[in-house]
Amino acid sequence: MNWRERIVIDPSVLTGKPIIKGTRLAVEFIIDLLAHDWTESEILRSYPGLAHEDIQACLMYVSDLLRTERVYPAEISQEVD
């Protein structure tokens, strides 16, 4: 599955945050639920318009985003013994 089939960015919805297609549910919101120990079953029960594939698409989107992220430390600290 390609996350691009289920995740869209529409500037008129949630100020352009990535959302699950056909909803106003942000990828960020779904990831936050998972981070706070919600199970997939709990999410699907609470948001019946969602499918397993939507949650997988959110995870794949974040995975791709993090894979391409570049981090540059502002300062390199050196430990002194």
C-alpha atoms as a printed R data frame, in Angstrom:
   type eleno elety resid chain resno       x      y      z
1  ATOM     1    CA   MET     A     1   0.000  0.000  0.000
2  ATOM     2    CA   ASN     A     2   1.095  3.528 -0.757
3  ATOM     3    CA   TRP     A     3   0.265  6.056  1.978
4  ATOM     4    CA   ARG     A     4  -0.350  8.666 -0.739
5  ATOM     5    CA   GLU     A     5  -3.611  6.880 -1.576
6  ATOM     6    CA   ARG     A     6  -4.997  7.644  1.903
7  ATOM     7    CA   ILE     A     7  -3.170 10.733  3.218
8  ATOM     8    CA   VAL     A     8  -3.821 14.133  1.669
9  ATOM     9    CA   ILE     A     9  -2.829 17.726  2.299
10 ATOM    10    CA   ASP     A    10  -5.532 20.305  1.685
11 ATOM    11    CA   PRO     A    11  -4.752 23.906  2.696
12 ATOM    12    CA   SER     A    12  -8.461 24.458  3.424
13 ATOM    13    CA   VAL     A    13  -8.599 21.634  5.999
14 ATOM    14    CA   LEU     A    14  -6.754 21.946  9.326
15 ATOM    15    CA   THR     A    15  -4.507 24.630  7.822
16 ATOM    16    CA   GLY     A    16  -2.884 22.125  5.483
17 ATOM    17    CA   LYS     A    17  -1.892 19.447  7.991
18 ATOM    18    CA   PRO     A    18  -1.764 15.946  6.498
19 ATOM    19    CA   ILE     A    19  -5.127 14.257  7.051
20 ATOM    20    CA   ILE     A    20  -6.751 10.933  6.319
21 ATOM    21    CA   LYS     A    21  -8.548 11.317  2.995
22 ATOM    22    CA   GLY     A    22 -12.257 12.011  3.384
23 ATOM    23    CA   THR     A    23 -11.936 13.017  7.059
24 ATOM    24    CA   ARG     A    24 -10.797 15.917  9.181
25 ATOM    25    CA   LEU     A    25  -8.543 13.608 11.204
26 ATOM    26    CA   ALA     A    26  -4.896 14.645 11.113
27 ATOM    27    CA   VAL     A    27  -2.121 12.091 10.839
28 ATOM    28    CA   GLU     A    28  -0.634 13.813 13.878
29 ATOM    29    CA   PHE     A    29  -3.815 13.052 15.873
30 ATOM    30    CA   ILE     A    30  -3.774  9.338 15.017
31 ATOM    31    CA   ILE     A    31  -0.058  9.038 15.832
32 ATOM    32    CA   ASP     A    32  -0.693 10.840 19.128
33 ATOM    33    CA   LEU     A    33  -3.460  8.374 20.032
34 ATOM    34    CA   LEU     A    34  -1.110  5.468 19.333
35 ATOM    35    CA   ALA     A    35   1.633  7.152 21.387
36 ATOM    36    CA   HIS     A    36  -0.805  7.399 24.290
37 ATOM    37    CA   ASP     A    37  -1.443  3.635 24.274
38 ATOM    38    CA   TRP     A    38  -4.651  3.590 22.258
39 ATOM    39    CA   THR     A    39  -4.936  0.312 20.401
40 ATOM    40    CA   GLU     A    40  -5.915  0.128 16.764
41 ATOM    41    CA   SER     A    41  -9.204 -1.459 17.861
42 ATOM    42    CA   GLU     A    42  -9.960  1.473 20.173
43 ATOM    43    CA   ILE     A    43  -9.254  3.967 17.401
44 ATOM    44    CA   LEU     A    44 -11.412  2.108 14.890
45 ATOM    45    CA   ARG     A    45 -14.230  1.773 17.418
46 ATOM    46    CA   SER     A    46 -14.082  5.494 18.292
47 ATOM    47    CA   TYR     A    47 -13.794  6.613 14.650
48 ATOM    48    CA   PRO     A    48 -15.920  4.141 12.658
49 ATOM    49    CA   GLY     A    49 -15.157  5.859  9.340
50 ATOM    50    CA   LEU     A    50 -11.539  4.718  9.579
51 ATOM    51    CA   ALA     A    51 -10.057  1.444  8.385
52 ATOM    52    CA   HIS     A    52  -6.949 -0.505  9.330
53 ATOM    53    CA   GLU     A    53  -5.347  0.774  6.123
54 ATOM    54    CA   ASP     A    54  -5.817  4.385  7.259
55 ATOM    55    CA   ILE     A    55  -3.863  3.761 10.445
56 ATOM    56    CA   GLN     A    56  -1.158  1.930  8.485
57 ATOM    57    CA   ALA     A    57  -0.991  4.856  6.055
58 ATOM    58    CA   CYS     A    58  -0.436  7.249  8.983
59 ATOM    59    CA   LEU     A    59   2.437  5.112 10.251
60 ATOM    60    CA   MET     A    60   3.942  4.821  6.777
61 ATOM    61    CA   TYR     A    61   3.660  8.600  6.254
62 ATOM    62    CA   VAL     A    62   5.525  9.317  9.497
63 ATOM    63    CA   SER     A    63   8.109  6.646  8.709
64 ATOM    64    CA   ASP     A    64   8.806  8.226  5.307
65 ATOM    65    CA   LEU     A    65   8.939 11.686  6.850
66 ATOM    66    CA   LEU     A    66  11.460 10.629  9.481
67 ATOM    67    CA   ARG     A    67  13.539  8.704  6.960
68 ATOM    68    CA   THR     A    68  14.079 11.867  4.924
69 ATOM    69    CA   GLU     A    69  14.571 14.178  7.911
70 ATOM    70    CA   ARG     A    70  18.039 15.572  8.418
71 ATOM    71    CA   VAL     A    71  19.120 16.660 11.883
72 ATOM    72    CA   TYR     A    72  21.999 19.032 12.401
73 ATOM    73    CA   PRO     A    73  23.085 19.553 16.000
74 ATOM    74    CA   ALA     A    74  23.295 23.215 16.945
75 ATOM    75    CA   GLU     A    75  26.180 22.556 19.279
76 ATOM    76    CA   ILE     A    76  28.444 19.585 19.807
77 ATOM    77    CA   SER     A    77  29.121 19.002 23.464
78 ATOM    78    CA   GLN     A    78  32.263 17.288 24.627
79 ATOM    79    CA   GLU     A    79  32.311 15.331 27.827
80 ATOM    80    CA   VAL     A    80  35.136 16.101 30.226
81 ATOM    81    CA   ASP     A    81  36.422 13.306 32.435
